Amino acid sequence: MASVKLGNLAPAFSLQDQNGNKVSIKDFRDKKNVVIYFYPKAMTPGCKVQACGIRDSKRKLGNLDTVTLGISPDPVVRLKKFEEKESLNFTLLSDEDHSVAEKYGVWGLKKFMGKEFMGVIRSTFVVNKEGRIAFLMPKVNTKTHHEDVLNVLKSLD
């Protein structure tokens, strides 16, 4: 599994968004800061809380010249349902083969209700306009994630 380090270039990727369009991290270089957050599964309670916090913070994120990309192993169809159900206003990306999660070092062994399985370890990365990792958030509180991200972005300014 890869390991992303502070100051390094963000690992490159191109994935389909909830509308079937291809989105690449390089699309934002020299234009926007990018918050990349990995989440386990669309439409689950914790992921809903986290996504709705980002949705409600879009204006504040935009004021900090930042876009958000939510990445999960869900298929495009499920992402579209999630977007519509929760009125999400940012990009969701489908990483069904978890290759991008592996590049970012967030695909690993998880434990839930006594069972072990491989899955996405909820994590967030802030990428600056130069395409470099400006902040790593390996532990995420779904309820305060949006506030935590805003505080990080303000501290980097």
Secondary structure as the mmCIF struct_conf table of DSSP 4:
data_model
#
loop_
_struct_conf.conf_type_id
_struct_conf.id
_struct_conf.beg_label_comp_id
_struct_conf.beg_label_asym_id
_struct_conf.beg_label_seq_id
_struct_conf.end_label_comp_id
_struct_conf.end_label_asym_id
_struct_conf.end_label_seq_id
TURN_TY1_P TURN_TY1_P1 LEU A 6 GLY A 7
BEND BEND1 ASN A 8 ASN A 8
STRN STRN1 LEU A 9 LEU A 9
HELX_LH_PP_P HELX_LH_PP_P1 ALA A 10 ALA A 12
STRN STRN2 SER A 14 ASP A 17
TURN_TY1_P TURN_TY1_P2 GLN A 18 ASN A 19
BEND BEND2 GLY A 20 GLY A 20
STRN STRN3 LYS A 22 SER A 24
HELX_RH_3T_P HELX_RH_3T_P1 ILE A 25 PHE A 28
TURN_TY1_P TURN_TY1_P3 ARG A 29 LYS A 31
STRN STRN4 ASN A 33 PHE A 38
BEND BEND3 PRO A 40 PRO A 40
TURN_TY1_P TURN_TY1_P4 ALA A 42 MET A 43
BEND BEND4 THR A 44 THR A 44
HELX_RH_AL_P HELX_RH_AL_P1 PRO A 45 ASP A 56
TURN_TY1_P TURN_TY1_P5 SER A 57 SER A 57
HELX_RH_AL_P HELX_RH_AL_P2 LYS A 58 ASN A 63
TURN_TY1_P TURN_TY1_P6 LEU A 64 ASP A 65
STRN STRN5 THR A 66 SER A 72
BEND BEND5 PRO A 73 PRO A 73
HELX_RH_AL_P HELX_RH_AL_P3 VAL A 76 GLU A 86
TURN_TY1_P TURN_TY1_P7 SER A 87 SER A 87
BEND BEND6 PHE A 90 PHE A 90
STRN STRN6 THR A 91 SER A 94
TURN_TY1_P TURN_TY1_P8 GLU A 96 ASP A 97
HELX_RH_AL_P HELX_RH_AL_P4 SER A 99 LYS A 103
TURN_TY1_P TURN_TY1_P9 TYR A 104 GLY A 105
STRN STRN7 TRP A 107 PHE A 112
TURN_TY1_P TURN_TY1_P10 MET A 113 GLY A 114
STRN STRN8 LYS A 115 VAL A 120
STRN STRN9 SER A 123 VAL A 127
TURN_TY1_P TURN_TY1_P11 LYS A 129 GLU A 130
BEND BEND7 GLY A 131 GLY A 131
STRN STRN10 ARG A 132 ARG A 132
STRN STRN11 ILE A 133 MET A 137
BEND BEND8 LYS A 139 LYS A 139
TURN_TY1_P TURN_TY1_P12 THR A 142 THR A 144
HELX_RH_AL_P HELX_RH_AL_P5 HIS A 145 LEU A 156
#
